[in-house]
């Protein structure tokens, strides 16, 4: 018998692109493996707003490239629970963006995106975090290029 | 590491707020229930290890690879035949458990 449910799940609105640069994000859940890096800037890397730079303001050497899921994973619609909603100060579904951390090798051909642990951003409150989703079938390294 | 033995149905309390209960044992799979405040994240350790490795591999990529990525993304975006789905109103799923159920073959 499964335990009694305690929380509602909320789908994350899938954005077409990052609407606006966010000067300073406060990571309430830090990037896993980088626990003391809490302040990041989120900036577009190109005109489309689909590829962005998540750059540490505490460590100039540290940055991540993130992409909006839409172009590659149009059905990606992560569900987040009430605890995450509360922690990020989400009031409406429009507040939330899901951004996927991209692992790049020497070239972009082998680039992969992390669907299991997106960076969720409330662009209104500027709180963000990397959250492991419940659906353990989602890959951490999903290829961006077909085949 | 503190080592304790528990029978099925027995529990361990960590701090004041976290309770781990052994639910059942089937072969070499132990099913464990966790009661914790919402503010405490409960995650499988091997996933955290893999996530830390993936983040480290992703951190601070080569600028040339990043430039290649922008080209890839523009191509993928142009190739989309239908627009991205619009917003879905949150649908409460009262039957969904807080923690994922283990698959029958073991979590």
gemmi code that builds the backbone of each chain (N, CA, C; Angstrom):
import gemmi

chains = {
    "A": [
        ("UNK", (0.862, -1.210, 0.000), (0.000, 0.000, 0.000), (0.883, 1.240, 0.000)),
        ("UNK", (0.623, 2.151, -0.903), (1.436, 3.366, -0.985), (1.043, 4.337, 0.117)),
        ("UNK", (1.960, 5.154, 0.539), (1.636, 6.136, 1.596), (0.596, 7.133, 1.105)),
        ("UNK", (-0.128, 7.723, 2.037), (-1.147, 8.711, 1.671), (-0.484, 9.902, 1.012)),
        ("UNK", (-1.096, 10.459, -0.015), (-0.491, 11.611, -0.702), (-0.476, 12.830, 0.206)),
        ("UNK", (0.555, 13.623, 0.108), (0.633, 14.802, 0.968), (0.730, 16.096, 0.175)),
        ("UNK", (0.999, 16.015, -1.129), (1.207, 17.280, -1.837), (0.651, 17.201, -3.247)),
        ("UNK", (0.247, 18.335, -3.750), (-0.118, 18.420, -5.158), (1.145, 18.597, -5.986)),
        ("UNK", (1.062, 18.188, -7.238), (2.163, 18.381, -8.164), (1.778, 19.495, -9.124)),
        ("UNK", (2.726, 20.299, -9.501), (2.455, 21.424, -10.387), (3.269, 21.301, -11.657)),
        ("UNK", (2.613, 21.338, -12.822), (3.401, 21.327, -14.062), (4.098, 22.671, -14.259)),
        ("UNK", (5.297, 22.618, -14.819), (6.030, 23.849, -15.081), (5.718, 24.310, -16.496)),
        ("UNK", (5.269, 25.546, -16.592), (4.976, 26.110, -17.901), (6.246, 26.112, -18.737)),
        ("UNK", (6.175, 25.554, -19.932), (7.368, 25.460, -20.774), (7.526, 26.756, -21.558)),
        ("UNK", (8.576, 27.510, -21.292), (8.703, 28.803, -21.949), (9.208, 28.640, -23.374)),
        ("UNK", (8.921, 29.598, -24.213), (9.491, 29.600, -25.555), (10.941, 30.043, -25.479)),
        ("UNK", (11.223, 30.998, -24.663), (12.601, 31.412, -24.431), (12.672, 32.151, -23.099)),
        ("UNK", (13.872, 32.510, -22.714), (14.030, 33.273, -21.485), (13.546, 34.695, -21.757)),
        ("UNK", (12.546, 35.168, -21.036), (11.953, 36.461, -21.395), (12.889, 37.643, -21.184)),
        ("UNK", (13.740, 37.533, -20.224), (14.540, 38.717, -19.913), (15.782, 38.272, -19.158)),
        ("UNK", (16.863, 39.011, -19.334), (18.049, 38.694, -18.543), (17.753, 38.915, -17.069)),
        ("UNK", (18.267, 38.072, -16.238), (18.077, 38.218, -14.800), (19.434, 38.530, -14.197)),
        ("UNK", (19.604, 39.734, -13.686), (20.921, 40.141, -13.220), (21.458, 39.244, -12.112)),
        ("UNK", (20.668, 39.025, -11.093), (21.171, 38.207, -9.996), (20.103, 37.201, -9.571)),
        ("UNK", (20.458, 35.933, -9.660), (19.595, 34.877, -9.162), (20.123, 34.407, -7.821)),
        ("UNK", (19.205, 34.177, -6.898), (19.581, 33.600, -5.615), (19.257, 32.109, -5.651)),
        ("UNK", (20.292, 31.278, -5.572), (20.055, 29.835, -5.656), (19.666, 29.314, -4.272)),
        ("UNK", (18.387, 29.078, -4.089), (17.965, 28.536, -2.801), (18.311, 27.054, -2.709)),
        ("UNK", (18.423, 26.398, -3.866), (18.983, 25.061, -3.924), (20.170, 25.130, -4.872)),
        ("UNK", (21.383, 25.044, -4.346), (22.546, 25.270, -5.201), (22.711, 24.161, -6.235)),
        ("UNK", (23.541, 24.438, -7.250), (23.902, 23.401, -8.200), (24.573, 22.288, -7.390)),
        ("UNK", (24.126, 21.063, -7.596), (24.666, 19.943, -6.817), (26.146, 19.798, -7.130)),
        ("UNK", (26.970, 19.747, -6.092), (28.422, 19.708, -6.258), (29.069, 21.068, -6.091)),
        ("UNK", (28.230, 22.123, -6.029), (28.748, 23.486, -5.869), (27.949, 24.186, -4.778)),
        ("UNK", (28.034, 23.661, -3.567), (27.090, 24.083, -2.523), (27.251, 25.520, -2.047)),
        ("UNK", (28.430, 26.110, -2.209), (28.594, 27.458, -1.689), (28.476, 28.541, -2.760)),
        ("UNK", (28.053, 28.157, -3.950), (27.844, 29.142, -5.023), (26.369, 29.467, -5.081)),
        ("UNK", (25.986, 30.605, -4.534), (24.564, 30.917, -4.390), (24.076, 32.044, -5.280)),
        ("UNK", (24.985, 32.844, -5.792), (24.574, 33.991, -6.597), (25.028, 33.795, -8.028)),
        ("UNK", (24.067, 33.804, -8.945), (24.353, 33.604, -10.359), (23.675, 34.688, -11.172)),
        ("UNK", (24.283, 35.009, -12.321), (23.623, 35.864, -13.303), (23.154, 34.982, -14.443)),
        ("UNK", (21.994, 35.286, -14.957), (21.444, 34.548, -16.095), (21.370, 35.513, -17.265)),
        ("UNK", (22.121, 35.226, -18.297), (22.168, 36.129, -19.448), (22.028, 35.352, -20.738)),
        ("UNK", (21.338, 35.960, -21.692), (21.233, 35.334, -23.008), (22.604, 35.272, -23.667)),
        ("UNK", (22.833, 34.183, -24.391), (24.087, 34.055, -25.142), (23.878, 34.362, -26.619)),
        ("UNK", (22.614, 34.361, -27.044), (22.371, 34.707, -28.442), (21.025, 35.417, -28.549)),
        ("UNK", (20.657, 35.761, -29.761), (19.447, 36.563, -29.949), (18.164, 35.789, -29.693)),
        ("UNK", (18.247, 34.479, -29.747), (17.006, 33.705, -29.644), (16.481, 33.640, -28.216)),
        ("UNK", (17.380, 33.840, -27.237), (16.958, 33.677, -25.852), (16.848, 32.228, -25.441)),
        ("UNK", (17.265, 31.316, -26.332), (17.143, 29.894, -26.047), (18.384, 29.322, -25.384)),
        ("UNK", (19.520, 29.965, -25.623), (20.767, 29.525, -24.991), (21.202, 30.625, -24.041)),
        ("UNK", (21.444, 30.253, -22.798), (21.811, 31.249, -21.801), (23.029, 30.820, -21.006)),
        ("UNK", (23.608, 31.810, -20.395), (24.797, 31.651, -19.577), (24.358, 31.780, -18.130)),
        ("UNK", (24.655, 30.798, -17.322), (24.382, 30.879, -15.890), (25.747, 31.007, -15.226)),
        ("UNK", (26.057, 32.207, -14.848), (27.426, 32.522, -14.446), (27.481, 32.828, -12.950)),
        ("UNK", (28.424, 32.191, -12.252), (28.565, 32.435, -10.822), (29.095, 33.841, -10.578)),
        ("UNK", (28.469, 34.563, -9.653), (28.966, 35.895, -9.286), (29.993, 35.793, -8.163)),
        ("UNK", (30.143, 34.607, -7.591), (31.108, 34.410, -6.514), (32.401, 33.797, -7.029)),
        ("UNK", (32.357, 33.181, -8.195), (33.530, 32.515, -8.760), (33.551, 32.805, -10.251)),
        ("UNK", (34.427, 33.712, -10.693), (34.406, 34.125, -12.098), (34.710, 32.994, -13.071)),
        ("UNK", (35.317, 31.923, -12.587), (35.635, 30.802, -13.475), (34.446, 29.886, -13.720)),
        ("UNK", (33.410, 30.020, -12.909), (32.326, 29.036, -12.953), (31.137, 29.537, -13.767)),
        ("UNK", (30.775, 28.799, -14.765), (29.569, 29.112, -15.522), (28.974, 27.807, -16.044)),
        ("UNK", (27.687, 27.854, -16.309), (26.993, 26.742, -16.948), (26.252, 27.290, -18.148)),
        ("UNK", (26.181, 26.482, -19.181), (25.336, 26.840, -20.307), (24.006, 26.124, -20.119)),
        ("UNK", (22.930, 26.860, -20.253), (21.600, 26.282, -20.086), (20.761, 26.609, -21.317)),
        ("UNK", (19.836, 25.705, -21.608), (18.936, 25.937, -22.736), (17.488, 25.808, -22.288)),
        ("UNK", (16.631, 26.544, -22.982), (15.202, 26.332, -22.820), (14.865, 24.978, -23.431)),
        ("UNK", (14.018, 24.183, -22.813), (13.741, 22.825, -23.317), (13.025, 22.793, -24.666)),
        ("UNK", (12.241, 23.839, -24.949), (11.319, 23.807, -26.085), (11.810, 23.243, -27.401)),
        ("UNK", (12.908, 23.768, -27.970), (13.313, 23.314, -29.305), (13.661, 21.827, -29.376)),
        ("UNK", (14.170, 21.280, -28.289), (14.660, 19.895, -28.329), (13.699, 18.904, -27.688)),
        ("UNK", (13.015, 19.339, -26.667), (12.167, 18.436, -25.886), (10.809, 19.085, -25.707)),
        ("UNK", (10.040, 19.170, -26.802), (8.788, 19.931, -26.748), (7.758, 19.359, -25.784)),
        ("UNK", (7.873, 18.084, -25.442), (6.906, 17.494, -24.514), (7.370, 17.558, -23.064)),
        ("UNK", (8.532, 18.158, -22.848), (9.081, 18.193, -21.495), (8.258, 19.149, -20.639)),
        ("UNK", (7.662, 18.607, -19.614), (6.809, 19.436, -18.761), (6.941, 18.927, -17.335)),
        ("UNK", (8.034, 19.325, -16.680), (8.296, 18.780, -15.354), (7.245, 19.203, -14.333)),
        ("UNK", (6.950, 18.277, -13.450), (6.021, 18.568, -12.364), (6.841, 18.905, -11.124)),
        ("UNK", (6.459, 19.950, -10.439), (7.165, 20.300, -9.213), (6.187, 20.305, -8.048)),
        ("UNK", (6.688, 19.913, -6.888), (5.756, 19.798, -5.773), (5.636, 21.101, -4.981)),
        ("UNK", (4.711, 21.091, -4.032), (4.395, 22.307, -3.273), (5.611, 22.885, -2.569)),
        ("UNK", (6.512, 22.000, -2.116), (7.681, 22.492, -1.374), (8.543, 23.375, -2.279)),
        ("UNK", (8.699, 22.955, -3.529), (9.498, 23.740, -4.476), (8.781, 25.051, -4.798)),
        ("UNK", (7.480, 24.956, -5.023), (6.682, 26.152, -5.307), (6.834, 27.171, -4.182)),
        ("UNK", (6.759, 26.690, -2.942), (6.874, 27.589, -1.786), (8.283, 28.165, -1.688)),
        ("UNK", (9.264, 27.309, -1.891), (10.655, 27.728, -1.741), (11.041, 28.797, -2.761)),
        ("UNK", (10.459, 28.705, -3.966), (10.787, 29.678, -5.003), (9.845, 30.876, -4.995)),
        ("UNK", (8.833, 30.851, -4.135), (7.900, 31.972, -4.067), (6.999, 32.077, -5.286)),
        ("UNK", (6.653, 30.924, -5.853), (5.834, 30.912, -7.060), (4.387, 31.257, -6.728)),
        ("UNK", (3.831, 32.217, -7.459), (2.427, 32.567, -7.267), (1.577, 32.211, -8.474)),
        ("UNK", (2.174, 32.216, -9.647), (1.445, 31.770, -10.827), (2.385, 30.948, -11.682)),
        ("UNK", (1.802, 30.104, -12.526), (2.642, 29.225, -13.345), (3.530, 30.009, -14.295)),
        ("UNK", (3.168, 31.265, -14.586), (4.011, 32.075, -15.465), (5.317, 32.484, -14.797)),
        ("UNK", (5.386, 32.333, -13.483), (6.609, 32.724, -12.783), (7.783, 31.802, -13.110)),
        ("UNK", (7.449, 30.536, -13.417), (8.486, 29.510, -13.446), (9.051, 29.227, -14.830)),
        ("UNK", (10.368, 29.137, -14.911), (11.051, 28.632, -16.111), (11.798, 27.371, -15.737)),
        ("UNK", (11.862, 26.431, -16.647), (12.764, 25.293, -16.473), (13.898, 25.462, -17.469)),
        ("UNK", (15.118, 25.404, -16.988), (16.283, 25.505, -17.859), (17.111, 24.239, -17.700)),
        ("UNK", (17.620, 23.743, -18.814), (18.362, 22.487, -18.794), (19.857, 22.772, -18.871)),
        ("UNK", (20.611, 22.169, -17.972), (22.065, 22.338, -17.977), (22.652, 21.482, -19.092)),
        ("UNK", (23.466, 22.105, -19.921), (24.031, 21.419, -21.075), (25.457, 20.975, -20.763)),
        ("UNK", (25.730, 19.711, -21.063), (27.100, 19.216, -20.971), (27.678, 19.212, -22.377)),
        ("UNK", (28.716, 20.007, -22.567), (29.365, 20.129, -23.862), (30.729, 19.488, -23.791)),
        ("UNK", (31.110, 18.809, -24.874), (32.480, 18.328, -24.927), (33.329, 19.375, -25.630)),
        ("UNK", (34.199, 18.908, -26.488), (35.015, 19.842, -27.265), (34.149, 20.567, -28.296)),
        ("UNK", (33.110, 19.868, -28.768), (32.232, 20.484, -29.772), (30.785, 20.343, -29.324)),
        ("UNK", (29.916, 21.032, -30.028), (28.492, 20.997, -29.683), (27.797, 19.737, -30.180)),
        ("UNK", (28.467, 18.953, -31.044), (27.802, 17.794, -31.643), (27.371, 16.772, -30.617)),
        ("UNK", (28.203, 16.611, -29.594), (27.897, 15.601, -28.585), (27.207, 16.211, -27.375)),
        ("UNK", (26.684, 17.399, -27.517), (26.082, 18.092, -26.374), (24.872, 17.326, -25.849)),
        ("UNK", (24.761, 17.307, -24.527), (23.608, 16.663, -23.901), (22.967, 17.631, -22.914)),
        ("UNK", (21.705, 17.384, -22.622), (20.977, 18.229, -21.678), (20.462, 17.379, -20.529)),
        ("UNK", (20.422, 17.989, -19.360), (20.004, 17.281, -18.152), (18.511, 17.511, -17.908)),
        ("UNK", (17.715, 16.479, -18.204), (16.265, 16.603, -18.017), (15.831, 16.204, -16.604)),
        ("UNK", (16.676, 15.429, -15.946), (16.284, 14.916, -14.634), (16.453, 15.962, -13.534)),
        ("UNK", (17.402, 16.864, -13.720), (17.667, 17.866, -12.684), (17.734, 19.259, -13.299)),
        ("UNK", (16.569, 19.794, -13.675), (16.580, 21.128, -14.288), (16.876, 22.222, -13.269)),
        ("UNK", (17.268, 23.364, -13.792), (17.334, 24.553, -12.953), (15.984, 25.241, -13.089)),
        ("UNK", (15.286, 25.343, -11.994), (13.984, 26.001, -11.997), (14.171, 27.429, -11.517)),
        ("UNK", (13.654, 28.362, -12.278), (13.851, 29.781, -11.988), (12.499, 30.468, -11.853)),
        ("UNK", (12.314, 31.188, -10.761), (11.170, 32.087, -10.653), (11.688, 33.454, -11.091)),
        ("UNK", (11.352, 33.836, -12.329), (11.969, 35.071, -12.820), (11.351, 36.316, -12.193)),
        ("UNK", (10.275, 36.149, -11.438), (9.704, 37.292, -10.743), (10.416, 37.537, -9.410)),
        ("UNK", (10.624, 36.475, -8.617), (11.294, 36.634, -7.325), (12.813, 36.502, -7.442)),
        ("UNK", (13.275, 36.003, -8.600), (14.703, 35.789, -8.833), (15.301, 34.723, -7.923)),
        ("UNK", (14.453, 33.828, -7.444), (14.953, 32.652, -6.735), (15.017, 31.484, -7.700)),
        ("UNK", (16.013, 30.637, -7.505), (16.199, 29.512, -8.426), (16.800, 28.339, -7.665)),
        ("UNK", (16.806, 27.213, -8.318), (17.442, 26.050, -7.708), (17.539, 24.926, -8.701)),
        ("UNK", (18.482, 24.011, -8.445), (18.539, 22.797, -9.246), (17.839, 21.694, -8.457)),
        ("UNK", (16.834, 21.097, -9.074), (16.007, 20.123, -8.374), (15.994, 18.786, -9.103)),
        ("UNK", (16.254, 17.707, -8.393), (16.101, 16.359, -8.942), (14.618, 16.040, -9.011)),
        ("UNK", (14.137, 15.741, -10.208), (12.721, 15.454, -10.353), (12.400, 14.027, -9.911)),
        ("UNK", (11.129, 13.783, -9.648), (10.698, 12.458, -9.196), (10.775, 11.402, -10.291)),
        ("UNK", (10.602, 11.805, -11.545), (10.556, 10.831, -12.644), (11.957, 10.355, -12.974)),
        ("UNK", (12.345, 9.239, -12.362), (13.730, 8.783, -12.514), (14.008, 8.179, -13.893)),
        ("UNK", (12.997, 8.118, -14.756), (13.252, 7.695, -16.137), (13.871, 8.806, -16.965)),
        ("UNK", (13.782, 10.053, -16.501), (14.353, 11.158, -17.266), (15.870, 11.058, -17.260)),
        ("UNK", (16.509, 11.324, -18.397), (17.964, 11.212, -18.472), (18.679, 12.453, -17.953)),
        ("UNK", (19.897, 12.248, -17.455), (20.746, 13.382, -17.104), (21.553, 13.859, -18.306)),
        ("UNK", (21.705, 12.979, -19.284), (22.492, 13.364, -20.458), (21.741, 12.961, -21.721)),
        ("UNK", (20.736, 13.756, -22.052), (19.941, 13.502, -23.247), (20.582, 14.218, -24.434)),
        ("UNK", (20.882, 13.519, -25.513), (21.525, 14.173, -26.653), (20.635, 15.269, -27.244)),
        ("UNK", (21.269, 16.358, -27.627), (20.526, 17.446, -28.261), (20.393, 17.220, -29.756)),
        ("UNK", (21.436, 16.593, -30.354), (21.368, 16.331, -31.789), (20.606, 15.057, -32.034)),
        ("UNK", (19.798, 15.005, -33.097), (19.134, 13.742, -33.417), (20.166, 12.697, -33.795)),
        ("UNK", (20.006, 11.484, -33.342), (20.905, 10.344, -33.606), (22.338, 10.702, -33.323)),
    ],
    "B": [
        ("UNK", (30.097, 5.767, 10.578), (28.691, 5.465, 10.285), (28.067, 4.738, 11.466)),
        ("UNK", (26.907, 5.182, 11.863), (26.173, 4.507, 12.922), (25.410, 3.339, 12.318)),
        ("UNK", (25.595, 2.142, 12.823), (24.939, 0.966, 12.257), (23.899, 0.450, 13.224)),
        ("UNK", (22.666, 0.330, 12.734), (21.562, -0.196, 13.552), (20.915, -1.355, 12.822)),
        ("UNK", (20.333, -2.257, 13.552), (19.526, -3.302, 12.917), (18.063, -3.028, 13.194)),
        ("UNK", (17.239, -3.204, 12.191), (15.808, -2.974, 12.314), (15.050, -4.150, 11.733)),
        ("UNK", (13.903, -4.473, 12.351), (12.996, -5.441, 11.733), (11.991, -4.665, 10.897)),
        ("UNK", (11.333, -5.385, 10.016), (10.265, -4.765, 9.223), (9.264, -4.119, 10.171)),
        ("UNK", (8.922, -2.878, 9.841), (7.965, -2.146, 10.671), (8.628, -1.250, 11.698)),
        ("UNK", (9.920, -1.454, 11.940), (10.603, -0.604, 12.919), (11.160, 0.644, 12.251)),
        ("UNK", (11.460, 1.645, 13.064), (11.855, 2.943, 12.522), (13.104, 3.490, 13.182)),
        ("UNK", (13.669, 4.469, 12.536), (14.799, 5.232, 13.054), (14.403, 6.692, 12.994)),
        ("UNK", (14.714, 7.452, 14.037), (14.430, 8.888, 14.025), (15.756, 9.635, 13.914)),
        ("UNK", (15.842, 10.510, 12.913), (17.057, 11.301, 12.701), (16.753, 12.740, 13.093)),
        ("UNK", (17.565, 13.287, 13.994), (17.262, 14.619, 14.511), (15.921, 14.565, 15.213)),
        ("UNK", (15.129, 15.620, 15.026), (13.803, 15.646, 15.656), (12.692, 15.358, 14.675)),
        ("UNK", (12.996, 15.467, 13.373), (11.899, 15.535, 12.408), (11.910, 14.489, 11.307)),
        ("UNK", (12.955, 13.684, 11.238), (13.029, 12.754, 10.114), (12.884, 11.327, 10.633)),
        ("UNK", (11.915, 10.603, 10.074), (11.665, 9.227, 10.514), (11.798, 8.296, 9.313)),
        ("UNK", (12.660, 7.310, 9.473), (12.867, 6.288, 8.433), (12.237, 5.001, 8.931)),
        ("UNK", (11.379, 4.397, 8.118), (10.724, 3.155, 8.535), (11.023, 2.052, 7.526)),
        ("UNK", (11.401, 0.881, 8.003), (11.576, -0.263, 7.113), (10.194, -0.819, 6.818)),
        ("UNK", (9.787, -0.793, 5.545), (8.424, -1.214, 5.195), (8.368, -2.698, 4.881)),
        ("UNK", (9.250, -3.136, 4.021), (9.332, -4.577, 3.778), (10.662, -4.921, 3.123)),
        ("UNK", (10.942, -6.182, 3.118), (12.167, -6.691, 2.501), (11.773, -7.788, 1.534)),
        ("UNK", (12.138, -7.614, 0.243), (11.838, -8.649, -0.753), (13.148, -9.028, -1.411)),
        ("UNK", (13.673, -10.157, -1.057), (14.979, -10.546, -1.600), (16.026, -9.555, -1.132)),
        ("UNK", (16.766, -8.957, -2.069), (17.779, -7.998, -1.641), (17.317, -6.552, -1.745)),
        ("UNK", (16.004, -6.357, -1.887), (15.489, -4.991, -1.955), (14.761, -4.661, -0.661)),
        ("UNK", (15.191, -3.603, -0.029), (14.544, -3.119, 1.188), (13.735, -1.892, 0.836)),
        ("UNK", (12.443, -1.899, 1.120), (11.639, -0.703, 0.886), (11.577, 0.103, 2.149)),
        ("UNK", (11.880, 1.390, 2.000), (12.046, 2.282, 3.142), (11.086, 3.455, 2.986)),
        ("UNK", (10.374, 3.781, 4.048), (9.512, 4.962, 4.029), (10.198, 6.104, 4.754)),
        ("UNK", (10.037, 7.304, 4.222), (10.676, 8.462, 4.855), (9.627, 9.510, 5.185)),
        ("UNK", (9.580, 9.896, 6.442), (8.735, 11.010, 6.863), (9.653, 12.163, 7.212)),
        ("UNK", (9.509, 13.261, 6.479), (10.384, 14.398, 6.744), (9.613, 15.680, 6.462)),
        ("UNK", (10.017, 16.788, 7.066), (9.365, 18.054, 6.722), (9.571, 18.364, 5.239)),
        ("UNK", (8.671, 19.121, 4.661), (8.770, 19.463, 3.243), (10.071, 20.168, 2.914)),
        ("UNK", (10.612, 20.879, 3.902), (11.835, 21.637, 3.656), (13.066, 20.743, 3.550)),
        ("UNK", (12.938, 19.499, 3.941), (14.081, 18.580, 3.876), (13.977, 17.746, 2.606)),
        ("UNK", (14.978, 17.839, 1.749), (14.951, 17.061, 0.517), (15.386, 15.630, 0.803)),
        ("UNK", (14.718, 14.699, 0.186), (15.062, 13.289, 0.344), (15.364, 12.748, -1.048)),
        ("UNK", (16.608, 12.365, -1.265), (17.029, 11.980, -2.616), (17.895, 10.725, -2.572)),
        ("UNK", (17.838, 9.955, -3.635), (18.677, 8.755, -3.734), (20.131, 9.177, -3.884)),
        ("UNK", (21.008, 8.572, -3.096), (22.395, 9.017, -3.068), (23.084, 8.869, -4.420)),
        ("UNK", (22.845, 7.735, -5.095), (23.569, 7.523, -6.359), (23.177, 8.577, -7.399)),
        ("UNK", (21.946, 9.095, -7.300), (21.531, 10.154, -8.229), (22.259, 11.455, -7.918)),
        ("UNK", (22.458, 11.726, -6.636), (23.202, 12.937, -6.279), (24.648, 12.845, -6.750)),
        ("UNK", (25.229, 11.658, -6.615), (26.618, 11.473, -7.064), (26.700, 11.688, -8.573)),
        ("UNK", (25.774, 11.057, -9.302), (25.780, 11.205, -10.755), (25.504, 12.652, -11.160)),
        ("UNK", (24.631, 13.315, -10.422), (24.306, 14.705, -10.742), (25.511, 15.605, -10.507)),
        ("UNK", (26.223, 15.380, -9.418), (27.422, 16.188, -9.160), (28.449, 15.991, -10.277)),
        ("UNK", (28.595, 14.745, -10.728), (29.539, 14.462, -11.828), (29.104, 15.142, -13.112)),
        ("UNK", (27.812, 15.081, -13.407), (27.304, 15.690, -14.629), (27.461, 17.205, -14.577)),
        ("UNK", (27.168, 17.787, -13.421), (27.350, 19.236, -13.282), (28.811, 19.624, -13.461)),
        ("UNK", (29.707, 18.812, -12.890), (31.135, 19.132, -13.016), (31.560, 19.055, -14.479)),
        ("UNK", (31.054, 18.062, -15.187), (31.385, 17.930, -16.612), (30.812, 19.089, -17.418)),
        ("UNK", (29.680, 19.615, -16.959), (29.026, 20.710, -17.677), (29.623, 22.066, -17.357)),
        ("UNK", (30.301, 22.168, -16.225), (30.782, 23.469, -15.762), (31.871, 24.017, -16.681)),
        ("UNK", (31.752, 25.313, -16.976), (32.785, 26.049, -17.706), (33.221, 25.366, -19.008)),
        ("UNK", (32.293, 25.275, -19.969), (32.613, 24.627, -21.246), (33.546, 25.483, -22.116)),
        ("UNK", (34.131, 24.825, -23.118), (34.964, 25.540, -24.087), (34.120, 26.554, -24.872)),
        ("UNK", (34.609, 27.783, -25.028), (33.833, 28.793, -25.769), (33.490, 28.367, -27.201)),
        ("UNK", (34.382, 27.626, -27.832), (34.097, 27.205, -29.211), (32.912, 26.246, -29.259)),
        ("UNK", (32.810, 25.404, -28.265), (31.673, 24.473, -28.213), (30.379, 25.233, -27.955)),
        ("UNK", (30.470, 26.275, -27.130), (29.276, 27.069, -26.832), (28.764, 27.747, -28.101)),
        ("UNK", (29.682, 28.248, -28.903), (29.280, 28.894, -30.165), (28.577, 27.887, -31.065)),
        ("UNK", (29.099, 26.677, -31.121), (28.473, 25.632, -31.913), (27.071, 25.313, -31.419)),
        ("UNK", (26.868, 25.430, -30.126), (25.562, 25.125, -29.550), (24.506, 26.118, -30.019)),
        ("UNK", (24.854, 27.397, -30.077), (23.883, 28.395, -30.533), (23.380, 28.055, -31.923)),
        ("UNK", (24.294, 27.610, -32.787), (23.894, 27.244, -34.148), (22.948, 26.054, -34.131)),
        ("UNK", (23.270, 25.098, -33.287), (22.436, 23.894, -33.162), (21.034, 24.263, -32.703)),
        ("UNK", (20.963, 25.157, -31.722), (19.677, 25.528, -31.140), (18.823, 26.279, -32.147)),
        ("UNK", (19.432, 27.202, -32.901), (18.655, 27.949, -33.896), (18.087, 27.000, -34.921)),
        ("UNK", (18.871, 26.012, -35.327), (18.402, 25.034, -36.285), (17.234, 24.241, -35.745)),
        ("UNK", (17.349, 23.818, -34.504), (16.280, 23.024, -33.892), (15.020, 23.857, -33.741)),
        ("UNK", (15.187, 25.106, -33.400), (14.019, 25.959, -33.201), (13.302, 26.213, -34.510)),
        ("UNK", (14.092, 26.437, -35.596), (13.458, 26.661, -36.899), (12.746, 25.402, -37.361)),
        ("UNK", (13.292, 24.253, -36.970), (12.732, 22.984, -37.422), (11.446, 22.588, -36.722)),
        ("UNK", (11.104, 23.298, -35.685), (9.876, 22.956, -34.959), (8.669, 23.237, -35.837)),
        ("UNK", (7.824, 22.204, -36.029), (6.664, 22.399, -36.922), (5.501, 23.029, -36.199)),
        ("UNK", (5.382, 22.713, -34.946), (4.259, 23.304, -34.191), (4.832, 24.151, -33.068)),
        ("UNK", (4.108, 25.186, -32.687), (4.617, 26.009, -31.586), (4.626, 25.217, -30.284)),
        ("UNK", (5.446, 25.675, -29.354), (5.508, 25.011, -28.053), (4.128, 25.048, -27.401)),
        ("UNK", (3.796, 24.027, -26.640), (2.474, 24.029, -26.005), (2.299, 25.219, -25.093)),
        ("UNK", (1.086, 25.715, -25.009), (0.804, 26.856, -24.150), (0.761, 26.429, -22.698)),
        ("UNK", (0.530, 27.397, -21.824), (0.526, 27.077, -20.386), (-0.603, 26.117, -20.029)),
        ("UNK", (-0.296, 25.190, -19.136), (-1.319, 24.284, -18.634), (-1.642, 24.690, -17.220)),
        ("UNK", (-2.897, 24.845, -16.913), (-3.221, 25.191, -15.517), (-2.806, 24.040, -14.610)),
        ("UNK", (-2.310, 24.362, -13.432), (-1.904, 23.289, -12.526), (-3.084, 22.371, -12.272)),
        ("UNK", (-2.839, 21.073, -12.412), (-3.901, 20.104, -12.170), (-3.544, 19.342, -10.920)),
        ("UNK", (-4.289, 19.559, -9.847), (-3.953, 18.800, -8.638), (-4.149, 17.320, -8.887)),
        ("UNK", (-3.171, 16.532, -8.431), (-3.299, 15.090, -8.581), (-3.307, 14.493, -7.188)),
        ("UNK", (-4.463, 14.483, -6.586), (-4.534, 14.077, -5.172), (-4.051, 12.661, -4.924)),
        ("UNK", (-4.061, 11.800, -5.961), (-3.614, 10.428, -5.712), (-2.121, 10.252, -5.897)),
        ("UNK", (-1.431, 11.297, -6.347), (0.002, 11.127, -6.598), (0.758, 11.102, -5.274)),
        ("UNK", (1.579, 10.088, -5.055), (2.369, 10.066, -3.817), (3.445, 11.131, -3.847)),
        ("UNK", (3.863, 11.604, -2.681), (4.915, 12.608, -2.607), (6.218, 12.042, -3.138)),
        ("UNK", (6.472, 10.778, -2.782), (7.705, 10.139, -3.226), (7.351, 9.137, -4.312)),
        ("UNK", (8.247, 8.978, -5.288), (7.897, 8.025, -6.355), (7.830, 6.604, -5.817)),
        ("UNK", (6.911, 5.828, -6.331), (6.826, 4.421, -5.952), (7.983, 3.679, -6.597)),
        ("UNK", (8.511, 2.702, -5.904), (9.569, 1.905, -6.520), (8.969, 1.028, -7.592)),
        ("UNK", (9.689, 0.833, -8.709), (9.209, -0.150, -9.688), (9.299, -1.545, -9.093)),
        ("UNK", (8.534, -2.489, -9.574), (8.507, -3.843, -8.974), (9.886, -4.493, -8.911)),
        ("UNK", (10.756, -4.175, -9.891), (12.070, -4.825, -9.899), (13.026, -4.207, -8.903)),
        ("UNK", (12.594, -3.146, -8.230), (13.472, -2.521, -7.225), (13.903, -1.141, -7.658)),
        ("UNK", (13.941, -0.172, -6.730), (14.317, 1.221, -7.035), (15.785, 1.276, -7.315)),
    ],
}
model = gemmi.Model(1)
for chain_id, residues in chains.items():
    chain = gemmi.Chain(chain_id)
    for i, (resn, *xyz) in enumerate(residues, 1):
        res = gemmi.Residue()
        res.name, res.seqid = resn, gemmi.SeqId(i, " ")
        for name, pos in zip(("N", "CA", "C"), xyz):
            atom = gemmi.Atom()
            atom.name, atom.element = name, gemmi.Element(name[0])
            atom.pos, atom.b_iso = gemmi.Position(*pos), 0.0
            res.add_atom(atom)
        chain.add_residue(res)
    model.add_chain(chain)
structure = gemmi.Structure()
structure.add_model(model)
structure.setup_entities()
